[in-house]
Amino acid sequence: MNAPPKIGPASAHSDSDEVVRWLTNDTRDERFLDNIFAELCVRIQQANIPVKRATLHIMIHHPQWLGARFVWADGMHEAEIARLDYDVRERSEYIGSPANEIHDGATEVRENLERDRSLGRKHAVFDEMRDKGLTDYVAWPFYHTLGKRHFVTFATDRPGGFDDAHIAALSKLLPVLALVSEIRVKNRLARTLLETYVGSHASELILAGATRRGTGTTVRAAILICDLRDFTRISDNWPRDDVIDLLNGYFDAMSEPIERHGGEILKFIGDGLLAIFPLSEPQACANLLRAVSEARQAMVALNQKNGEESSRAPLNYGIGVHVGDVMYGNIGSRTRLDFTVIGPAVNMASRLETLTKQLGKPVLLSRAFADFVKGEFDLERVGEYPVRGFNDPIELFAYHG
């Protein structure tokens, strides 16, 4: 949500056709569907349609959420947004609700809220509306591409409810509202999917047009590579669903602290992950170690939970950290690209992760990285060791925080 609707007396409309015209022609520059919906409801009122409450329900298929619900009520300049979990359809708030009826195929849900409660639909949402003095309710689906079924609802407190003219005017809005919301949902879905698969920074670059193979920029960054130990044995001996569950728990424990502290996860590689902390942020290296500390705590909690619930052996991991210049951009075949980082600094971080097995230190840092955080974190000097692919031995430090 951003700025409230900009509606003054001079722009108030008294005809529902003007609302349709506004929705069709004047919302092109508004990116956010919740802003459009809030302004739409205010304009509906100004067209003498007595809407007191309205909701818009959108399927978005985010990795964490099935959809979103925008709620507007009389006097609000902004719509409230609630995200809906994938398991919402198993809850009492959904079962028997208007949403349930719409998704089961109803083309309209109309409820007279003035009649005796015992004669109406039995659901908490209708009782709540009656308690707020609402008298009539209508819900309609509208259809998007790929079979998605969204819907909109309107309620009034007018004695006798909506009349036929009100219903006709509201229903006239549906095709345009469907088109307007489709555009915003598609744009948001595209951004969400890109963020899900390539990270927030890379998705911004791609959406801005950085899609040509071989294009990229040089970025100075701290690089973190993490790998799960004994994954081959686990994947060979555990049931498939258990392996997936284990990986998801492990990646949650590692990834959430990285993202929380400003890192960007560029890819998951089997049981490993690659992340960078660009040095354009002055505290990037310190933030990386803070993320490592929180990830370590999260892994302790995960191992304890797994041990209590299924007697699983503790999961172990290795992390290699280096700092340097990396090439950040599009690499791949003519028809399949990967937005990633490459360069000697990435190779070094990978080699350090491998050395964690040999040296028995879960987190190894190069001297180049350690120089950025010396005096701020307690580091253990491990010594100088040869690193495959590099001519000179590398001075290494372990971090136990």
C-alpha positions in Angstrom: 0.0 0.0 0.0 1.2 3.5 -0.8 -0.6 6.8 -1.1 -4.3 7.1 -0.4 -6.7 7.7 -3.3 -6.6 11.2 -4.6 -10.3 12.0 -4.9 -11.7 15.5 -4.2 -15.1 17.0 -4.6 -14.3 18.2 -8.1 -13.5 14.7 -9.3 -16.4 12.9 -7.7 -18.6 11.0 -10.1 -22.3 10.5 -9.9 -22.7 7.8 -12.5 -21.4 4.2 -12.5 -20.3 4.5 -16.2 -17.8 7.1 -15.0 -16.4 4.5 -12.6 -16.0 2.1 -15.5 -14.3 4.8 -17.6 -11.9 5.6 -14.8 -11.1 1.9 -14.2 -10.5 1.4 -17.9 -8.4 4.5 -18.7 -7.0 6.1 -15.6 -5.4 3.3 -13.7 -2.6 2.5 -16.1 0.2 4.2 -14.1 -0.9 2.7 -10.8 1.3 -0.4 -10.1 -0.5 -1.7 -7.0 -3.8 -3.5 -7.2 -4.7 -2.7 -3.5 -4.5 1.1 -4.3 -6.7 0.6 -7.3 -9.2 -1.4 -5.3 -9.4 1.1 -2.5 -10.0 4.0 -4.9 -12.5 2.0 -6.9 -14.6 1.5 -3.7 -14.6 5.2 -2.9 -15.6 6.0 -6.5 -18.4 3.4 -6.3 -19.8 5.2 -3.3 -19.5 8.6 -5.1 -21.6 7.0 -7.9 -24.4 6.6 -5.3 -24.0 2.9 -4.9 -24.2 2.2 -1.2 -21.2 -0.1 -0.7 -20.1 -0.3 2.9 -17.6 -3.1 2.7 -15.8 -4.9 -0.2 -13.1 -7.5 -0.6 -11.0 -8.7 -3.5 -9.6 -12.2 -3.5 -6.6 -13.0 -5.8 -4.8 -16.3 -6.5 -1.1 -15.5 -6.7 0.7 -18.8 -6.3 3.6 -17.4 -4.3 5.9 -20.1 -2.9 4.6 -19.4 0.6 1.1 -18.2 -0.1 -1.8 -19.4 -2.2 -3.3 -15.9 -2.6 -4.1 -12.5 -1.1 -7.3 -10.8 0.2 -7.8 -7.1 0.0 -10.4 -5.7 2.4 -11.9 -2.3 2.2 -14.6 -0.7 4.5 -16.4 2.6 4.5 -14.0 5.4 5.6 -10.8 3.6 4.7 -8.4 5.2 2.2 -6.2 2.0 2.0 -7.2 -1.6 1.6 -5.9 -4.0 4.2 -4.0 -7.0 2.8 -4.0 -10.5 4.2 -1.9 -13.3 2.7 -3.5 -16.7 2.5 -1.6 -19.9 3.3 -1.8 -23.0 1.0 -3.7 -24.9 3.8 -6.4 -22.2 4.1 -8.9 -24.5 2.3 -8.7 -27.0 5.2 -9.7 -24.4 7.8 -13.1 -23.6 9.2 -12.8 -20.0 8.0 -12.9 -21.4 4.4 -15.2 -24.4 4.6 -18.7 -23.3 3.8 -17.6 -19.7 3.1 -18.5 -17.7 0.0 -14.9 -18.4 -1.2 -15.6 -22.1 -0.9 -18.8 -21.7 -3.0 -17.1 -19.6 -5.6 -14.2 -22.0 -6.0 -16.7 -24.9 -6.2 -18.3 -23.3 -9.3 -20.9 -20.8 -8.1 -21.4 -17.9 -10.4 -22.9 -15.7 -7.7 -23.3 -15.8 -4.0 -26.0 -13.5 -2.7 -27.1 -13.3 1.0 -29.9 -11.3 2.5 -28.4 -10.4 5.9 -31.6 -8.9 7.2 -33.6 -12.1 7.4 -33.6 -14.4 10.3 -30.1 -15.9 10.9 -31.6 -19.4 11.1 -32.9 -19.1 7.5 -29.6 -17.9 6.0 -26.2 -19.4 5.2 -24.4 -20.8 8.3 -20.9 -19.3 8.3 -19.1 -17.0 10.7 -18.4 -14.4 8.0 -22.1 -13.8 7.6 -22.7 -13.5 11.3 -19.8 -11.0 11.5 -21.4 -8.9 8.8 -24.8 -9.0 10.4 -23.3 -7.9 13.7 -21.8 -4.9 11.9 -25.2 -3.8 10.6 -24.7 -5.0 7.0 -27.9 -5.9 5.2 -27.0 -7.4 1.9 -24.0 -9.2 0.4 -23.0 -10.3 -3.1 -19.9 -12.1 -4.4 -19.0 -12.8 -8.0 -16.1 -14.7 -9.6 -14.0 -13.4 -12.5 -11.7 -15.4 -14.6 -8.1 -15.0 -15.4 -5.8 -17.0 -17.7 -4.7 -20.6 -16.8 -8.0 -21.3 -15.2 -7.5 -19.0 -12.1 -10.7 -18.0 -10.4 -10.6 -14.8 -8.4 -13.6 -13.1 -6.9 -14.9 -9.8 -5.6 -17.5 -9.1 -2.9 -19.6 -6.1 -2.0 -21.8 -5.5 1.1 -24.2 -2.7 2.1 -26.0 -1.5 5.2 -28.8 0.1 3.2 -32.2 -1.0 4.5 -33.6 -3.5 2.0 -30.1 -4.1 0.7 -28.9 -3.5 -2.9 -31.6 -2.8 -5.4 -31.5 -4.1 -9.0 -29.9 -1.0 -10.3 -27.0 -1.2 -7.8 -26.4 -4.9 -8.7 -26.4 -4.1 -12.4 -23.9 -1.3 -11.9 -21.6 -3.4 -9.8 -21.7 -6.3 -12.2 -20.8 -4.0 -15.1 -17.5 -3.4 -13.4 -16.5 -7.1 -13.4 -14.9 -7.4 -16.9 -12.8 -4.3 -16.5 -11.8 -5.2 -12.9 -10.8 -8.6 -14.2 -8.6 -7.1 -16.9 -7.0 -4.5 -14.6 -6.3 -7.1 -11.9 -5.0 -9.6 -14.4 -2.3 -7.2 -15.6 -1.2 -6.4 -12.0 -1.3 -10.1 -10.9 0.8 -11.1 -14.0 3.4 -8.4 -13.3 3.6 -9.3 -9.6 3.7 -13.0 -10.4 6.5 -12.5 -12.9 8.5 -10.6 -10.3 7.7 -13.1 -7.5 8.8 -16.0 -9.7 12.0 -14.3 -10.7 12.7 -13.4 -7.0 12.0 -17.0 -6.1 14.4 -18.5 -8.6 17.2 -16.0 -9.0 17.0 -13.6 -6.0 15.7 -10.0 -5.6 18.7 -8.2 -7.1 19.1 -10.4 -10.1 15.3 -10.3 -10.7 15.4 -6.5 -10.8 18.2 -6.6 -13.4 16.4 -9.1 -15.5 13.1 -7.2 -15.5 15.1 -4.1 -16.4 16.3 -5.8 -19.5 19.5 -7.6 -18.6 18.7 -10.8 -20.5 21.4 -10.9 -23.2 23.8 -13.8 -23.0 27.3 -12.7 -22.0 26.2 -9.4 -20.5 27.1 -8.7 -16.9 28.9 -6.5 -14.5 31.9 -6.8 -12.2 30.9 -6.8 -8.5 33.1 -6.8 -5.5 31.5 -9.0 -2.9 32.0 -11.4 -0.1 31.2 -14.9 -1.3 29.7 -17.7 0.8 29.5 -21.3 -0.4 27.8 -23.9 1.9 27.5 -27.6 1.4 25.7 -30.3 3.4 27.8 -33.3 4.6 27.1 -36.9 3.8 24.2 -36.0 1.5 25.0 -38.8 -1.0 24.6 -41.4 1.8 21.4 -39.7 3.0 19.8 -39.5 -0.5 20.8 -43.2 -1.2 19.2 -44.6 2.0 16.3 -42.3 2.9 12.8 -42.2 1.4 12.5 -39.5 -1.3 10.0 -37.3 0.7 12.2 -37.4 3.8 15.2 -36.3 1.7 13.2 -33.3 0.3 11.9 -32.4 3.8 15.4 -32.6 5.2 16.8 -30.4 2.4 14.0 -27.8 2.8 14.7 -27.6 6.6 18.4 -27.2 6.0 18.0 -24.5 3.3 15.5 -22.6 5.5 18.0 -22.6 8.4 20.8 -21.4 6.2 18.9 -19.1 3.8 16.7 -17.0 6.1 19.7 -15.5 8.1 21.6 -14.8 4.8 18.6 -12.9 3.3 17.8 -11.2 6.6 21.4 -9.7 6.7 21.4 -8.5 3.1 22.9 -11.4 1.3 21.6 -12.7 -2.0 21.3 -16.4 -2.6 22.1 -16.9 -6.3 21.5 -20.6 -6.6 21.0 -23.9 -4.8 23.2 -26.7 -6.2 22.0 -30.0 -5.0 22.7 -29.8 -1.3 24.8 -26.6 -1.6 24.1 -22.9 -2.0 26.0 -19.9 -3.3 25.4 -16.4 -1.9 27.0 -13.1 -2.2 27.1 -10.0 0.0 28.1 -7.0 -2.2 30.6 -4.7 -0.7 28.6 -1.7 -1.8 27.1 -2.3 1.7 29.9 -1.1 4.2 28.9 -3.8 6.7 28.7 -6.6 4.1 31.4 -8.8 5.6 30.3 -8.4 9.2 26.7 -9.1 8.1 27.9 -12.3 6.4 29.3 -13.5 9.7 26.2 -12.5 11.6 24.2 -14.6 9.1 26.6 -17.5 9.7 26.1 -17.2 13.5 22.3 -17.2 13.2 22.4 -20.1 10.6 24.5 -22.1 13.1 21.9 -21.6 15.8 19.1 -22.5 13.4 20.9 -25.7 12.5 21.3 -26.6 16.2 17.5 -26.1 16.6 16.8 -28.1 13.4 19.0 -31.0 14.5 17.3 -31.0 17.9 13.8 -31.0 16.3 14.8 -33.8 13.9 16.2 -35.9 16.7 13.1 -35.5 18.8 10.6 -36.2 16.0 12.3 -38.9 13.9 15.6 -39.8 15.6 17.5 -38.5 12.6 21.3 -38.1 13.0 22.5 -34.4 13.2 23.2 -32.7 9.9 26.6 -31.2 9.4 27.8 -28.7 6.9 30.9 -26.8 5.6 31.1 -23.1 4.7 33.8 -21.4 2.7 34.1 -17.6 2.6 36.2 -15.4 0.5 36.1 -11.8 -0.9 36.9 -10.5 -4.3 35.7 -9.4 -7.7 33.2 -11.5 -9.5 31.5 -11.3 -12.9 27.8 -11.1 -12.3 25.6 -11.8 -15.3 24.1 -14.1 -17.9 25.9 -17.3 -18.8 24.7 -20.3 -20.6 23.5 -21.7 -24.0 21.6 -19.8 -26.6 18.3 -20.9 -25.2 19.0 -21.5 -21.5 20.7 -18.9 -19.3 21.8 -18.8 -15.7 22.1 -15.4 -13.9 25.1 -16.1 -11.6 28.6 -15.1 -10.6 31.9 -16.6 -11.8 35.5 -15.8 -11.3 38.6 -16.8 -9.2 37.0 -15.5 -6.0 34.1 -17.9 -6.4 36.5 -20.7 -7.1 38.4 -19.8 -3.9 35.3 -19.9 -1.8 34.5 -23.3 -3.2 38.0 -24.6 -2.4 37.7 -23.4 1.2 34.4 -25.1 1.6 36.1 -28.4 0.5 39.0 -27.8 3.0 36.5 -27.7 5.9 36.3 -31.5 5.6 40.0 -31.9 5.7 40.7 -29.5 8.5 37.6 -30.3 10.6 36.5 -26.6 10.8 32.9 -26.0 9.7 33.5 -22.4 8.7 36.8 -21.3 6.9 37.6 -17.8 5.9 40.4 -16.5 3.7 42.8 -13.9 5.0 41.4 -11.5 2.4 38.0 -11.8 4.0 39.3 -11.9 7.6 41.0 -8.5 7.1 37.6 -6.9 6.7 36.3 -8.1 10.1 39.5 -8.4 12.3 39.0 -6.8 15.7 35.2 -7.1 15.3 34.9 -11.0 15.5 36.9 -13.7 17.2 38.7 -15.7 14.6 41.0 -18.7 15.0 44.1 -18.6 12.7 44.3 -22.1 11.2 47.5 -21.6 9.2 48.6 -21.5 5.6 47.4 -24.3 3.2 47.8 -25.0 -0.5 44.6 -24.6 -2.4 43.9 -26.5 -5.6 44.1 -24.2 -8.6 46.0 -21.5 -6.9 49.8 -21.1 -6.9 50.5 -19.8 -3.3 49.3 -21.2 0.0 46.3 -19.4 1.5 46.2 -18.2 5.1 43.0 -19.5 6.7 40.9 -18.6 9.7 38.1 -20.5 11.4 35.0 -18.8 12.8 33.1 -20.4 15.7 30.6 -17.7 16.5 
